[in-house]
Structure formats: C-alpha cells, structure tokens
Amino acid sequence: MVWSTPPPQAVRYVVCAVKREKEMSKDSSAIVDTTIQHRRSTRAYRHDPVPNKLVRHILEVASRAPSGCNTQPWRVHVLTGAARQNIVDTVCHAFESEPDQHVSEYQHTPEEFFEPFLSRRRKMGFKLYELADIPKGDKERMRMQQRRNYTFFDAPVGLLFTVNRDLPIASFIGFGAFMQNIMVCAESHGLGTCFQTAWCDYHRIIAPQLNFAKEDLLIGGMALGYPDKDAPINQLRTERVPVSEFAVFHA
Ligand SMILES: Cc1cc2nc3c(=O)[nH]c(=O)nc-3n(C[C@H](O)[C@H](O)[C@H](O)COP(=O)(O)O)c2cc1C
C-alpha cells in the first residue's frame, strides 16, 4: 500500500521505534561500559563447572575480534577434567623439581623494569601480596603464589593460546582483542578470568602433551570459572592512570 502522507498511527509507531532504539543503545552502551569496568583478574575460583556450551559460546562471540586482513590468528586449547589436571600436574611437578630450567619462547617481561612501569608493577605486586597475606620478602610464600598460576588458580577451565610463529608480530594485536573479548564476554556471564603469561615458560613440556604443531607458539593461558567472591585476593582493584597521562588530543 502506498500512502501520500503517513497515517497518524504510523507516525507514532516510527517515533516510538526511534525512541526505543535510542533508549536501547543508551542501555547497551551502559552495559558494555559497566562490564568492561567490572572485569578484573580473578585469582580464586569456586569449583562449580562451567557448561561446555557456554565456553563455546564465549569463544564464538570473542572470535568477532578484528585481526589484520581477517587472519584470525587465534588458536585455543580448552582444558577441563582430566586433560586440565594432567597439564596442571605436569607443570606443577616441573615448577617444583626443575626450578629455573624453563623459559618462554618469547620475551613477555622486560629484562629489567624501568619507570613508569616499574612503579606500576610494584604497586600492583604489593597490593596483591598484602591481600594474599604474604609478608614482604617472604620468598617461599611468593613462590607458592606464583605456583598457583599453574593450577589456573583452581578454575575448572584452563585455556592455553597459541599463535603461528610465522605470522608477523602484529598478530598479537588481533590476539589481544580476541582475549579481551573472551574476558568481557565471560564477565557478562558472571564468570571470572585471569590472563597468564606464566604458562609460557613451560611450553617445552606442554607442547608434546597437547600435540602442538611445530609452528605453534604458546603465548599464554587463561583461568576461567565462577569467581570465589569472598576470597581476599579477589578484592584486588588495580589502579589506572588518568586519560590525560596517556592520551594526547590533537585538533
Ligand atoms: C600480558 C599479560 C600477562 C599477564 N600474566 C599474568 C600472570 O602470569 N599471572 C597473573 O596472576 N596475572 C597475570 N596478568 C594479569 C595482570 O596482572 C592484570 O591484568 C593487571 O595487574 C591489571 O589488573 P586487572 O586485570 O585486575 O585489571 C597478566 C595480564 C596480561 C595482560
């Protein structure tokens, strides 16, 4: 049907639809902002399993991340049950019995931290150890906290990420977007996460266990599960410098 002028109810319908769309977009931007702001690294988990379907959903949503020329460089090993436990046992055993014998294939921390990064790292470290009730200089307790990385902090799901080492370094940018998507999507489903480069040091023993191809470079792991909200270590809220300190606006 063709109208020369829309009847009043149609006008009302369009006005309402536009208003609703505006309200919805206001709502969804508030939800996205809040979800990003609420995400934090979770280092203690409840034992409740995460449904496999939900993990798949999160990975599917996360894979909408941008990547150079849509190369989608991400590869993920999802570890649950016995597979997760086998990796945890192998790596914890190596951590105990072969200290200092395992190193990452790529450098994930600077040779020596320098300012302003040194102070930021210290601030975060002091707070973390304080919440974990580890006295300053207690190297053994610090080592035990480091070891918790290799249990995925008891999270029921462990993710290990590899990238094809022949891709250019820019692939890490797309990978970062993918990982952030996982963390934000997980947050929106009430799940906690902690990205961990700590896993990289053990690539030599992880690679054969998970049948990595020769070109697979282990770039990190991630704990995924329902947060233990009462755990003191999960009360850590890290600071951020204000926008004025890291952004330059040119007009
Ligand atoms: C590249 C990278 C490596 C990280 N490696 C570890 C790790 O091995 N163990 C750990 O407990 N946290 C690790 N984290 C988490 C950071 O410590 C955390 O993101 C940072 O302190 C900011 O805190 P927030 O995530 O709670 O906002 C890593 C984060 C990133 C992005």
PDBQT file of the ligand as one rigid body, heavy atoms in Angstrom, charges set to zero:
ROOT
HETATM    1  C1  LIG A 301      50.040  -9.938  29.013  1.00  0.00    +0.000 C 
HETATM    2  C2  LIG A 301      49.526 -10.228  30.402  1.00  0.00    +0.000 A 
HETATM    3  C3  LIG A 301      50.156 -11.177  31.190  1.00  0.00    +0.000 A 
HETATM    4  C4  LIG A 301      49.685 -11.484  32.469  1.00  0.00    +0.000 A 
HETATM    5  N1  LIG A 301      50.246 -12.515  33.179  1.00  0.00    +0.000 NA
HETATM    6  C5  LIG A 301      49.765 -12.829  34.408  1.00  0.00    +0.000 A 
HETATM    7  C6  LIG A 301      50.250 -13.973  35.107  1.00  0.00    +0.000 A 
HETATM    8  O1  LIG A 301      51.079 -14.731  34.611  1.00  0.00    +0.000 OA
HETATM    9  N2  LIG A 301      49.741 -14.225  36.345  1.00  0.00    +0.000 N 
HETATM   10  C7  LIG A 301      48.777 -13.418  36.928  1.00  0.00    +0.000 A 
HETATM   11  O2  LIG A 301      48.372 -13.702  38.063  1.00  0.00    +0.000 OA
HETATM   12  N3  LIG A 301      48.278 -12.337  36.266  1.00  0.00    +0.000 NA
HETATM   13  C8  LIG A 301      48.737 -12.032  35.027  1.00  0.00    +0.000 A 
HETATM   14  N4  LIG A 301      48.189 -10.989  34.309  1.00  0.00    +0.000 N 
HETATM   15  C9  LIG A 301      47.133 -10.151  34.920  1.00  0.00    +0.000 C 
HETATM   16  C10 LIG A 301      47.680  -8.769  35.278  1.00  0.00    +0.000 C 
HETATM   17  O3  LIG A 301      48.468  -8.829  36.438  1.00  0.00    +0.000 OA
HETATM   18  C11 LIG A 301      46.486  -7.806  35.467  1.00  0.00    +0.000 C 
HETATM   19  O4  LIG A 301      45.772  -7.727  34.275  1.00  0.00    +0.000 OA
HETATM   20  C12 LIG A 301      46.913  -6.400  35.851  1.00  0.00    +0.000 C 
HETATM   21  O5  LIG A 301      47.561  -6.393  37.096  1.00  0.00    +0.000 OA
HETATM   22  C13 LIG A 301      45.704  -5.445  35.907  1.00  0.00    +0.000 C 
HETATM   23  O6  LIG A 301      44.753  -5.922  36.830  1.00  0.00    +0.000 OA
HETATM   24  P1  LIG A 301      43.261  -6.307  36.414  1.00  0.00    +0.000 P 
HETATM   25  O7  LIG A 301      43.333  -7.336  35.319  1.00  0.00    +0.000 OA
HETATM   26  O8  LIG A 301      42.655  -6.875  37.675  1.00  0.00    +0.000 OA
HETATM   27  O9  LIG A 301      42.589  -5.063  35.951  1.00  0.00    +0.000 OA
HETATM   28  C14 LIG A 301      48.599 -10.737  33.009  1.00  0.00    +0.000 A 
HETATM   29  C15 LIG A 301      47.947  -9.800  32.194  1.00  0.00    +0.000 A 
HETATM   30  C16 LIG A 301      48.373  -9.584  30.896  1.00  0.00    +0.000 A 
HETATM   31  C17 LIG A 301      47.588  -8.646  30.018  1.00  0.00    +0.000 C 
ENDROOT
TORSDOF 0
